[in-house]
Amino acid sequence: MIEQFVLLLRKGMGLTRFQKRMMVIGLDAFLCMAAVWIAFSLRLGDWTLWSDPIKIFSITAMLLWLPIFYLGGVYKTIFRFAGAGTILTIAKAVVGLSIPLIILYGFVTFSGVPRTVAVIHPIIFFGLLAISRIVMRYLLVDIVNAHHFEGQYRNVLIYGAGAVGKQLAASLATEPSMNLVGFIDDNPNIAGQKLNGKPVFFSSDLETLIAKNQISDVILAFPNAPRIVQQSVIERLSELKIKVQKLPSLSMLIEGSITVSDLKPISIEDLLGRMAIEPDNILMTGAVAGKTVVVTGAGGSIGSELCAQILAYNPVRIILAEISEASLYQVDQTLRDIQKQLGNLDTDIVAELVNVVERSQVSRLLAKWKPDIVFHSAAYKHVPLIEANPLSGIKNNIYGTLNLVFEAEAAGIKKFILISTDKAVRPTNIMGATKRVCELILQAMAARGSETKFSMVRFGNVLGSSGSVVPRFVAQIEKGGPVTLTDQRITRYFMTIPEAAQLVTQAAGMADGGEVFLLDMGEPVRIADLARTMIHLSGRSLRHDENPNGDIEIVEIGLRPGEKLYEELLIGSNSKPSSHPKILTATENHLDWTALEEHLDILNARIVAGDIQGSISILKNIVPEFNHSESD
């Protein structure tokens, strides 16, 4: 019987916040009317009354109660721990209700309504509300937690015992699946004390605490701490078999509406081992403010973020050029939502379905909108797919870029920024070779004295972009493994999507023509280490020879065709700093335009003839360092 009751309570706790709030408002409406009846009955000594005066007073009280309580914040705090703060909020709201009732019924005579009822009713109403909150707290926390079910009960530590940690503990107090063991904090004024009735421990006790109390979850509650401090804590926790989560938005915490489902896992950006690189707002503004901008591949992960970043710096117009109708629709809608949030309604957002391989479409696009800058992001980027479909990859990447370059110069566009990749440096796959050819096209055009400033940015691996290893690892971990990687020795440079988009925009602000821009991404990350950290932070253990009963195994599947063990960012060693301390620039050797154009004409003929090997051979002539192997 008790278990069935607990099940019913759990089911109720699974309702949405809106549904819960409506249920509590309904309960309070009933208590408001009950308080009226009790007040009249006490005053008149008759417990059988339900007269017209009672009905009139009830209607008045109900009309005043809801707006006063809502504005008083009663229903923002109702789901928190029912402590002194909750009762105080209710008391203030009841006082706010009593004032108009006393004024109305104390100084105006209503037939059958004693003046003292206006005083008695708020007192009784407050008592009923306080009792209801205490009972709710008892039912939802004490009983449910005392009758938890196997596998649903998790021992939790909150890392951070400041105001945020305290508020988080209050917000999660009614969660039946979580048992708060205590807090971790190194502040000597807090550690060793109690907070919300729970002990505060020093971080030096962390490993012992986790083992002794069978801790399964640690929630980080120090959002204002320096990034380096947060990363240090995350790195330490990654060595332990516990699930690490962090707070959602602070606005949700302030409203007191956090539930377990709102907590966020540690993002991969937190695992980079370096601080996020901040943009130079002067560069960003100077690059795009008051300008008309074209972004090709606008619906992709990089292109869409680039558009969002540009929008924040007040361009006159953003032209979204995209071949995929679905992707174009999605990015168009997303940008319009962002535009409303920014309050930047002056920027014109234009969606254009364009295939950059069709030169006539490119020509019409640039002639129609006369942009100041073109950001060329459209490309086929997935290495295995291009290895399997080489002619399509070569045609799209090289001749799409060539069409844009020719038409941009003809239209007198001021700046053209190509988005390239570190795979273009001494490429071992067709995708990387095509991107190197694209770079050579821009470098040759810049060298021959074009009025358009052609420059390029070279990315590392972009976290969260389509085809990135990280989303694949996340999906594999959620399914229980195995996590697959091609080689334990592989290392990669990583950057976040915002960093990538900001690099592109800032490059436009610094571009002089012919140079390559790249981000100082620190040391490369070993992919196997990244996989292990992600497994540990999900609360699972790694299965290997020394731990055969672990949760998730890492399986090595061998290098794919054209895949490198490590990537490079520069062809030479002549990089130099730019006006941004974390952005480097380099001018590299390249073919002159006449020789390059001859190669491109021959390559196009090979593509038209469907000659795969001939096309790859020409790529090797253009890019002598291209070391292609179909089976590494």
C-alpha positions as CSV (number, residue, x, y, z in Angstrom):
1,M,0.0,0.0,0.0
2,I,2.8,2.4,1.0
3,E,4.8,1.5,-2.2
4,Q,1.7,2.3,-4.3
5,F,1.3,5.6,-2.6
6,V,5.0,6.4,-3.2
7,L,4.6,5.4,-6.9
8,L,1.7,7.8,-7.1
9,L,3.8,10.6,-5.6
10,R,6.7,9.8,-8.0
11,K,4.2,10.0,-10.9
12,G,3.1,13.4,-9.7
13,M,6.7,14.6,-9.5
14,G,7.2,13.6,-13.1
15,L,4.7,16.2,-14.3
16,T,5.9,19.3,-16.1
17,R,6.7,22.5,-14.1
18,F,3.6,24.1,-15.5
19,Q,1.4,21.2,-14.6
20,K,2.8,21.1,-11.0
21,R,2.3,24.9,-10.7
22,M,-1.4,24.6,-11.8
23,M,-1.9,21.8,-9.3
24,V,-0.6,24.0,-6.5
25,I,-2.6,27.0,-7.6
26,G,-5.7,24.8,-7.6
27,L,-4.9,23.6,-4.0
28,D,-4.3,27.2,-2.9
29,A,-7.7,28.3,-4.4
30,F,-9.4,25.5,-2.4
31,L,-7.5,26.6,0.8
32,C,-8.5,30.3,0.2
33,M,-12.2,29.3,0.1
34,A,-11.8,27.0,3.1
35,A,-10.2,29.8,5.1
36,V,-13.3,32.0,4.3
37,W,-15.7,29.3,5.5
38,I,-13.6,28.7,8.7
39,A,-13.3,32.5,9.4
40,F,-17.1,33.0,9.1
41,S,-17.8,29.8,11.2
42,L,-15.4,30.9,14.0
43,R,-16.8,34.5,14.0
44,L,-20.5,33.5,14.0
45,G,-20.2,30.2,15.9
46,D,-22.2,28.3,13.2
47,W,-20.3,25.6,11.2
48,T,-23.2,24.8,8.9
49,L,-23.3,28.2,7.1
50,W,-22.8,28.6,3.3
51,S,-24.6,31.9,2.8
52,D,-24.5,34.7,0.2
53,P,-22.2,36.8,2.3
54,I,-19.7,34.0,2.5
55,K,-19.9,33.5,-1.3
56,I,-19.4,37.3,-1.9
57,F,-16.4,37.4,0.4
58,S,-15.0,34.2,-1.2
59,I,-15.2,35.8,-4.7
60,T,-13.5,38.9,-3.5
61,A,-10.7,37.0,-1.8
62,M,-10.2,34.8,-4.8
63,L,-10.0,37.8,-7.2
64,L,-7.3,39.4,-5.0
65,W,-5.4,36.2,-4.0
66,L,-4.1,35.0,-7.4
67,P,-2.5,38.2,-8.8
68,I,-1.0,39.2,-5.4
69,F,0.5,35.7,-4.8
70,Y,1.7,35.4,-8.4
71,L,3.4,38.9,-8.3
72,G,4.7,38.1,-4.9
73,G,6.7,35.1,-6.3
74,V,4.9,32.4,-4.3
75,Y,4.6,30.2,-7.4
76,K,8.2,30.6,-8.4
77,T,9.5,29.2,-5.1
78,I,6.8,26.6,-4.5
79,F,8.9,23.7,-5.6
80,R,12.0,24.4,-3.5
81,F,12.8,23.1,-0.2
82,A,9.9,24.1,2.2
83,G,12.0,26.1,4.6
84,A,12.0,29.5,6.2
85,G,12.4,31.3,2.8
86,T,9.2,29.7,1.4
87,I,7.2,30.4,4.5
88,L,8.4,34.0,4.5
89,T,7.4,34.5,0.9
90,I,3.9,33.2,1.7
91,A,3.7,35.5,4.8
92,K,4.5,38.6,2.7
93,A,1.9,37.6,0.1
94,V,-0.8,37.0,2.8
95,V,0.0,40.4,4.3
96,G,-0.4,41.9,0.8
97,L,-3.8,40.1,0.5
98,S,-5.0,41.2,4.0
99,I,-4.5,45.0,3.3
100,P,-7.2,45.4,0.6
101,L,-9.5,43.0,2.4
102,I,-9.3,45.0,5.6
103,I,-9.7,48.3,3.7
104,L,-12.7,47.0,1.8
105,Y,-14.6,45.2,4.5
106,G,-13.3,47.2,7.5
107,F,-14.5,50.6,6.3
108,V,-17.4,49.6,4.1
109,T,-20.4,47.9,5.5
110,F,-21.6,44.7,3.7
111,S,-24.7,43.0,4.9
112,G,-24.0,39.8,6.7
113,V,-20.1,40.2,6.6
114,P,-18.5,40.9,10.0
115,R,-15.6,43.3,9.8
116,T,-13.4,41.0,11.8
117,V,-13.6,38.3,9.1
118,A,-11.2,40.4,7.0
119,V,-8.6,40.0,9.8
120,I,-9.4,36.4,10.7
121,H,-9.4,35.0,7.1
122,P,-5.7,36.0,6.2
123,I,-4.5,34.4,9.5
124,I,-6.3,31.1,8.8
125,F,-5.3,31.2,5.2
126,F,-1.6,31.6,6.1
127,G,-1.8,28.7,8.6
128,L,-3.4,26.4,5.9
129,L,-0.8,27.4,3.3
130,A,2.1,26.8,5.7
131,I,0.8,23.4,6.7
132,S,0.3,22.4,3.1
133,R,3.9,23.3,2.2
134,I,5.3,21.3,5.2
135,V,3.1,18.3,4.3
136,M,4.1,18.5,0.7
137,R,7.8,18.6,1.7
138,Y,7.3,15.6,4.0
139,L,5.5,13.6,1.3
140,L,7.8,14.5,-1.6
141,V,11.1,14.3,0.3
142,D,11.0,12.3,3.4
143,I,8.5,9.5,2.4
144,V,9.7,9.2,-1.2
145,N,13.3,9.2,-0.2
146,A,12.7,6.7,2.6
147,H,11.1,4.3,0.1
148,H,13.4,4.7,-2.8
149,F,13.7,1.9,-5.3
150,E,16.8,0.0,-6.2
151,G,18.7,1.6,-9.0
152,Q,16.9,4.9,-8.8
153,Y,18.7,6.4,-5.8
154,R,21.9,8.3,-6.3
155,N,24.3,9.7,-3.7
156,V,25.4,13.2,-4.7
157,L,28.0,15.8,-3.8
158,I,27.7,19.5,-4.8
159,Y,31.1,21.0,-5.6
160,G,30.8,24.6,-4.3
161,A,29.1,25.7,-1.1
162,G,28.5,29.3,-2.0
163,A,25.2,30.9,-2.7
164,V,24.8,29.0,-5.9
165,G,25.5,25.6,-4.2
166,K,23.0,26.4,-1.5
167,Q,20.3,27.4,-3.9
168,L,21.0,24.3,-6.0
169,A,20.6,22.1,-2.9
170,A,17.3,23.8,-2.1
171,S,16.0,23.3,-5.7
172,L,16.9,19.7,-5.8
173,A,15.6,18.8,-2.3
174,T,12.4,17.4,-3.6
175,E,14.1,15.1,-6.1
176,P,13.5,11.5,-4.9
177,S,16.3,10.0,-7.0
178,M,19.0,12.1,-5.4
179,N,20.4,12.0,-1.9
180,L,22.6,15.0,-1.1
181,V,25.5,13.7,1.0
182,G,27.2,17.1,1.3
183,F,29.2,19.9,-0.3
184,I,32.8,20.2,-1.3
185,D,34.5,23.6,-0.8
186,D,38.0,24.8,0.1
187,N,36.9,28.1,1.6
188,P,38.1,27.8,5.2
189,N,35.2,29.9,6.4
190,I,32.8,27.3,5.1
191,A,34.5,23.9,5.1
192,G,33.9,22.0,8.2
193,Q,30.5,23.7,8.8
194,K,27.0,22.7,7.8
195,L,24.9,24.1,5.0
196,N,21.2,23.3,4.7
197,G,21.9,20.6,7.3
198,K,24.6,18.9,5.2
199,P,28.3,18.9,5.9
200,V,30.8,20.9,3.9
201,F,34.0,18.9,3.2
202,F,37.5,20.0,2.0
203,S,38.3,18.9,-1.6
204,S,41.3,17.0,-0.1
205,D,38.6,14.5,1.2
206,L,37.1,14.0,-2.2
207,E,38.4,10.5,-3.1
208,T,37.7,9.2,0.4
209,L,34.2,10.7,0.4
210,I,33.4,9.1,-2.9
211,A,34.5,5.7,-1.9
212,K,33.0,5.8,1.6
213,N,29.6,7.1,0.6
214,Q,29.3,5.4,-2.8
215,I,29.0,8.8,-4.5
216,S,27.6,8.4,-8.1
217,D,27.2,12.1,-9.1
218,V,29.1,15.3,-8.5
219,I,27.3,18.6,-9.5
220,L,29.5,21.6,-10.2
221,A,28.1,24.7,-8.6
222,F,30.8,27.4,-9.1
223,P,29.9,29.1,-12.4
224,N,31.7,32.3,-11.6
225,A,35.1,30.6,-10.8
226,P,37.9,31.3,-13.3
227,R,37.9,28.8,-16.2
228,I,41.3,27.5,-15.2
229,V,39.9,26.5,-11.8
230,Q,36.9,24.8,-13.3
231,Q,39.1,22.8,-15.7
232,S,41.4,21.8,-12.9
233,V,38.4,20.4,-10.9
234,I,37.0,18.6,-14.0
235,E,40.4,17.1,-14.8
236,R,40.6,15.7,-11.2
237,L,37.0,14.3,-11.4
238,S,37.7,12.7,-14.7
239,E,40.0,10.2,-13.0
240,L,37.1,8.9,-10.9
241,K,34.1,6.7,-11.9
242,I,31.4,9.3,-11.2
243,K,29.0,11.2,-13.3
244,V,29.9,14.9,-13.4
245,Q,27.2,17.5,-14.3
246,K,27.0,21.2,-14.2
247,L,24.3,23.8,-13.7
248,P,21.9,24.9,-16.4
249,S,21.4,28.6,-16.9
250,L,21.6,30.8,-13.7
251,S,18.2,32.2,-14.6
252,M,16.6,28.8,-14.0
253,L,18.4,28.5,-10.7
254,I,17.2,31.9,-9.6
255,E,13.6,30.9,-10.4
256,G,14.0,27.8,-8.4
257,S,12.8,25.6,-11.2
258,I,15.7,23.1,-11.6
259,T,15.1,19.4,-11.7
260,V,17.5,16.6,-12.3
261,S,16.6,16.5,-16.0
262,D,17.8,20.1,-16.3
263,L,21.4,19.4,-15.2
264,K,23.9,19.4,-18.1
265,P,26.8,17.0,-18.7
266,I,30.2,18.4,-18.9
267,S,30.6,19.8,-22.4
268,I,33.6,18.8,-24.5
269,E,34.7,22.4,-24.5
270,D,35.4,21.9,-20.8
271,L,37.9,19.2,-21.7
272,L,40.1,21.2,-24.1
273,G,42.8,21.7,-21.6
274,R,43.1,25.4,-22.5
275,M,41.1,28.6,-22.0
276,A,38.6,29.5,-24.7
277,I,40.1,32.1,-27.0
278,E,38.2,35.4,-26.7
279,P,37.5,37.5,-29.9
280,D,38.7,41.0,-30.4
281,N,35.5,42.9,-30.6
282,I,37.1,45.8,-32.5
283,L,38.3,43.4,-35.2
284,M,34.9,41.7,-35.3
285,T,33.0,45.0,-35.6
286,G,35.4,46.4,-38.2
287,A,35.1,43.3,-40.3
288,V,31.3,43.2,-40.8
289,A,29.5,46.2,-39.2
290,G,27.5,48.1,-41.8
291,K,28.5,45.7,-44.6
292,T,26.7,43.2,-46.8
293,V,28.0,39.7,-46.3
294,V,27.6,36.4,-48.2
295,V,28.2,33.1,-46.4
296,T,28.3,30.0,-48.6
297,G,27.4,26.7,-46.9
298,A,25.4,28.8,-44.4
299,G,23.4,25.8,-43.3
300,G,26.4,23.8,-42.1
301,S,27.7,23.7,-38.5
302,I,30.4,26.2,-39.3
303,G,28.4,28.3,-41.7
304,S,25.4,28.7,-39.4
305,E,27.6,29.7,-36.4
306,L,29.5,32.1,-38.6
307,C,26.2,33.7,-39.5
308,A,25.1,33.9,-35.9
309,Q,28.4,35.6,-34.9
310,I,28.2,38.1,-37.7
311,L,24.6,39.0,-36.9
312,A,25.7,40.2,-33.5
313,Y,28.0,42.9,-35.1
314,N,25.3,44.7,-37.1
315,P,25.9,44.0,-40.8
316,V,23.5,45.6,-43.2
317,R,22.7,42.3,-44.8
318,I,23.6,38.6,-44.4
319,I,23.1,36.5,-47.6
320,L,22.7,32.8,-46.6
321,A,23.9,30.8,-49.6
322,E,23.1,27.1,-49.3
323,I,22.4,24.2,-51.6
324,S,20.3,22.2,-49.1
325,E,16.7,23.5,-48.9
326,A,16.2,21.9,-45.4
327,S,19.4,23.3,-44.0
328,L,18.7,26.8,-45.5
329,Y,15.3,26.8,-43.9
330,Q,16.7,25.8,-40.6
331,V,19.4,28.4,-40.4
332,D,17.1,31.1,-41.7
333,Q,14.6,30.4,-38.9
334,T,17.3,30.1,-36.3
335,L,18.9,33.5,-37.3
336,R,15.6,35.2,-37.2
337,D,15.0,33.9,-33.6
338,I,18.5,35.1,-32.6
339,Q,17.8,38.5,-34.3
340,K,14.7,39.0,-32.1
341,Q,16.7,38.1,-29.0
342,L,19.5,40.6,-29.9
343,G,17.0,43.3,-30.8
344,N,18.9,43.7,-34.1
345,L,16.0,44.1,-36.5
346,D,17.9,46.4,-38.9
347,T,20.0,43.6,-40.5
348,D,18.4,42.1,-43.5
349,I,18.5,38.3,-43.6
350,V,18.2,36.8,-47.1
351,A,18.0,33.0,-47.8
352,E,19.3,32.0,-51.3
353,L,19.3,28.4,-52.7
354,V,22.6,28.3,-54.5
355,N,24.9,25.6,-55.9
356,V,28.4,27.1,-56.1
357,V,29.4,24.6,-58.7
358,E,26.9,26.3,-61.1
359,R,28.8,29.5,-62.1
360,S,25.8,31.2,-63.5
361,Q,24.0,30.9,-60.1
362,V,27.1,32.4,-58.4
363,S,27.2,35.2,-60.9
364,R,23.6,36.1,-60.4
365,L,23.9,36.0,-56.6
366,L,26.8,38.4,-56.5
367,A,25.4,40.7,-59.1
368,K,22.1,40.9,-57.3
369,W,23.4,41.7,-53.8
370,K,26.8,43.3,-54.4
371,P,28.3,42.1,-51.2
372,D,31.4,43.6,-49.5
373,I,32.7,40.2,-48.2
374,V,32.3,36.6,-49.2
375,F,32.9,33.9,-46.6
376,H,33.3,30.6,-48.4
377,S,32.4,27.7,-46.2
378,A,30.6,25.4,-48.6
379,A,32.5,22.2,-49.2
380,Y,32.5,18.5,-48.9
381,K,34.5,17.8,-45.7
382,H,34.0,14.2,-44.8
383,V,37.2,12.3,-45.6
384,P,35.8,8.7,-46.0
385,L,32.9,9.9,-48.2
386,I,35.2,11.8,-50.5
387,E,37.6,8.9,-50.7
388,A,34.5,6.8,-51.9
389,N,33.3,9.6,-54.2
390,P,36.4,11.4,-55.4
391,L,35.2,13.1,-58.6
392,S,32.2,14.7,-56.8
393,G,34.5,15.9,-54.0
394,I,37.1,17.3,-56.4
395,K,34.5,19.1,-58.5
396,N,32.5,20.5,-55.7
397,N,35.4,21.8,-53.6
398,I,37.8,23.0,-56.3
399,Y,35.5,24.3,-59.0
400,G,32.9,25.7,-56.6
401,T,35.8,27.7,-55.1
402,L,37.1,28.7,-58.6
403,N,33.6,29.9,-59.6
404,L,33.3,32.1,-56.5
405,V,36.8,33.5,-56.9
406,F,36.3,34.5,-60.6
407,E,32.9,36.0,-59.9
408,A,34.0,37.8,-56.8
409,E,36.9,39.4,-58.7
410,A,34.6,40.3,-61.6
411,A,32.0,41.9,-59.2
412,G,34.7,44.0,-57.4
413,I,34.1,42.4,-54.0
414,K,36.5,43.8,-51.4
415,K,37.4,40.6,-49.4
416,F,37.1,36.9,-49.9
417,I,37.8,34.5,-47.0
418,L,38.2,30.8,-47.7
419,I,37.5,28.3,-44.8
420,S,40.2,25.7,-45.1
421,T,41.5,22.9,-42.9
422,D,44.7,21.5,-41.3
423,K,44.2,18.5,-43.6
424,A,45.4,20.7,-46.5
425,V,48.9,20.6,-45.0
426,R,50.8,17.8,-46.6
427,P,47.6,16.0,-47.4
428,T,47.1,12.2,-47.3
429,N,43.5,12.2,-48.5
430,I,41.5,13.6,-51.4
431,M,39.5,16.1,-49.3
432,G,42.7,17.6,-47.9
433,A,44.3,17.8,-51.3
434,T,41.2,19.6,-52.7
435,K,41.3,22.2,-49.9
436,R,45.1,22.7,-50.6
437,V,44.2,23.4,-54.2
438,C,41.6,25.9,-53.1
439,E,44.2,27.6,-51.0
440,L,46.6,27.7,-54.0
441,I,43.9,29.3,-56.1
442,L,43.5,32.1,-53.7
443,Q,47.2,32.6,-53.2
444,A,47.8,32.7,-56.9
445,M,45.0,35.2,-57.4
446,A,46.3,37.4,-54.6
447,A,49.9,37.3,-56.1
448,R,48.8,38.4,-59.5
449,G,47.5,41.7,-58.1
450,S,43.7,41.3,-57.8
451,E,41.8,44.2,-56.2
452,T,39.9,41.6,-54.2
453,K,41.8,40.6,-51.1
454,F,41.8,36.8,-51.1
455,S,42.8,35.2,-47.8
456,M,42.1,31.9,-46.0
457,V,41.7,30.5,-42.5
458,R,43.0,27.0,-41.6
459,F,41.0,25.1,-39.0
460,G,41.9,22.3,-36.6
461,N,39.2,19.8,-35.7
462,V,36.0,21.7,-34.8
463,L,34.2,20.3,-31.8
464,G,30.6,19.5,-32.4
465,S,30.7,20.1,-36.1
466,S,29.1,17.5,-38.4
467,G,31.4,14.5,-38.7
468,S,33.4,15.4,-35.6
469,V,34.6,12.5,-33.5
470,V,33.0,13.9,-30.3
471,P,29.3,13.5,-31.2
472,R,30.1,9.9,-32.2
473,F,31.8,9.2,-28.9
474,V,28.8,10.7,-27.0
475,A,26.4,8.5,-28.9
476,Q,28.5,5.3,-28.4
477,I,28.8,6.0,-24.6
478,E,25.1,6.6,-24.3
479,K,24.5,3.2,-25.9
480,G,26.9,1.5,-23.5
481,G,29.8,1.2,-26.0
482,P,32.1,0.2,-27.4
483,V,33.8,3.4,-28.2
484,T,35.7,3.1,-31.5
485,L,38.8,4.9,-32.5
486,T,41.1,4.2,-35.5
487,D,44.4,4.3,-33.6
488,Q,45.5,4.8,-30.0
489,R,48.3,7.2,-31.2
490,I,46.2,9.7,-33.1
491,T,46.4,13.3,-31.9
492,R,44.4,16.3,-33.1
493,Y,44.2,20.1,-32.6
494,F,40.7,21.1,-31.4
495,M,38.8,24.3,-31.5
496,T,35.2,25.1,-30.6
497,I,32.6,26.1,-33.2
498,P,32.4,29.7,-31.8
499,E,36.2,29.9,-31.9
500,A,36.1,28.8,-35.5
501,A,33.5,31.3,-36.5
502,Q,35.3,34.1,-34.7
503,L,38.6,33.3,-36.4
504,V,37.0,33.6,-39.8
505,T,35.3,36.9,-39.0
506,Q,38.5,38.4,-37.4
507,A,40.5,37.2,-40.4
508,A,38.3,39.4,-42.6
509,G,39.2,42.3,-40.4
510,M,43.0,41.7,-40.8
511,A,43.1,40.3,-44.4
512,D,45.6,41.9,-46.7
513,G,45.5,39.2,-49.4
514,G,47.3,35.9,-49.8
515,E,47.9,35.1,-46.2
516,V,46.8,32.1,-44.1
517,F,45.3,32.7,-40.7
518,L,45.2,30.1,-38.0
519,L,44.4,29.8,-34.3
520,D,46.9,29.1,-31.6
521,M,45.1,26.0,-30.2
522,G,47.8,25.0,-27.7
523,E,49.0,21.4,-27.6
524,P,47.3,18.6,-29.7
525,V,44.9,16.3,-27.9
526,R,45.3,12.5,-27.9
527,I,42.0,11.1,-29.1
528,A,42.3,8.0,-26.9
529,D,42.7,10.2,-23.8
530,L,39.7,12.2,-24.8
531,A,37.6,9.0,-25.1
532,R,38.7,7.8,-21.7
533,T,37.9,11.1,-20.1
534,M,34.4,11.2,-21.7
535,I,33.7,7.7,-20.4
536,H,34.8,8.5,-16.9
537,L,32.8,11.8,-16.7
538,S,29.7,9.9,-17.8
539,G,29.9,7.9,-14.6
540,R,31.1,4.7,-16.3
541,S,34.3,2.8,-16.0
542,L,36.7,1.7,-18.8
543,R,36.8,-2.0,-19.6
544,H,40.3,-3.3,-20.3
545,D,42.6,-6.2,-19.4
546,E,43.1,-5.0,-15.8
547,N,39.4,-4.2,-15.4
548,P,37.5,-6.8,-17.3
549,N,34.2,-5.9,-15.5
550,G,34.3,-2.3,-16.6
551,D,31.3,-0.7,-18.3
552,I,32.7,0.5,-21.7
553,E,35.5,-0.8,-23.9
554,I,37.6,1.2,-26.3
555,V,38.0,-0.7,-29.6
556,E,40.8,0.2,-32.1
557,I,39.5,-0.3,-35.7
558,G,42.5,0.8,-37.7
559,L,43.3,3.9,-39.7
560,R,40.9,4.8,-42.5
561,P,42.1,5.5,-46.0
562,G,43.8,8.9,-46.1
563,E,43.8,9.3,-42.3
564,K,46.8,10.8,-40.5
565,L,48.1,10.0,-37.1
566,Y,48.6,13.7,-36.5
567,E,47.8,16.9,-38.2
568,E,49.9,20.0,-39.0
569,L,48.8,23.6,-39.3
570,L,51.7,25.1,-41.3
571,I,53.4,24.1,-44.5
572,G,56.5,26.1,-43.7
573,S,57.8,27.6,-40.4
574,N,57.3,31.2,-41.2
575,S,54.3,32.0,-39.1
576,K,54.2,35.4,-37.3
577,P,51.8,37.0,-34.9
578,S,48.9,39.1,-36.0
579,S,47.1,42.0,-34.2
580,H,45.3,39.3,-32.2
581,P,47.5,37.6,-29.6
582,K,46.1,34.1,-30.4
583,I,45.8,34.3,-34.2
584,L,48.9,33.6,-36.3
585,T,49.4,34.4,-39.9
586,A,51.7,32.9,-42.6
587,T,52.5,33.6,-46.2
588,E,53.4,30.3,-48.0
589,N,55.0,29.3,-51.3
590,H,52.5,28.6,-54.1
591,L,52.2,28.1,-57.9
592,D,51.8,31.1,-60.2
593,W,48.4,31.6,-61.8
594,T,49.4,30.6,-65.3
595,A,50.8,27.2,-64.3
596,L,47.9,26.5,-61.9
597,E,45.3,27.4,-64.5
598,E,46.8,24.9,-66.9
599,H,46.7,22.2,-64.3
600,L,43.0,23.1,-63.5
601,D,42.0,22.9,-67.1
602,I,43.5,19.4,-67.4
603,L,41.9,18.3,-64.1
604,N,38.5,19.5,-65.3
605,A,38.9,17.4,-68.5
606,R,39.7,14.3,-66.4
607,I,36.6,14.9,-64.2
608,V,34.4,15.2,-67.3
609,A,35.8,12.0,-68.6
610,G,35.1,10.2,-65.3
611,D,38.8,9.4,-64.9
612,I,39.4,8.9,-61.2
613,Q,43.1,7.9,-61.3
614,G,43.9,10.6,-63.8
615,S,42.2,13.2,-61.6
616,I,44.1,12.1,-58.6
617,S,47.3,12.1,-60.6
618,I,46.7,15.8,-61.6
619,L,46.0,16.6,-57.9
620,K,49.5,15.2,-57.1
621,N,51.0,17.4,-59.8
622,I,49.4,20.5,-58.3
623,V,50.2,19.5,-54.7
624,P,53.5,17.5,-54.9
625,E,53.4,16.8,-51.1
626,F,50.0,15.0,-51.6
627,N,50.8,11.4,-50.4
628,H,47.7,9.5,-51.2
629,S,47.1,6.0,-50.0
630,E,43.9,4.0,-50.4
631,S,44.7,1.7,-47.5
632,D,46.8,3.0,-44.7
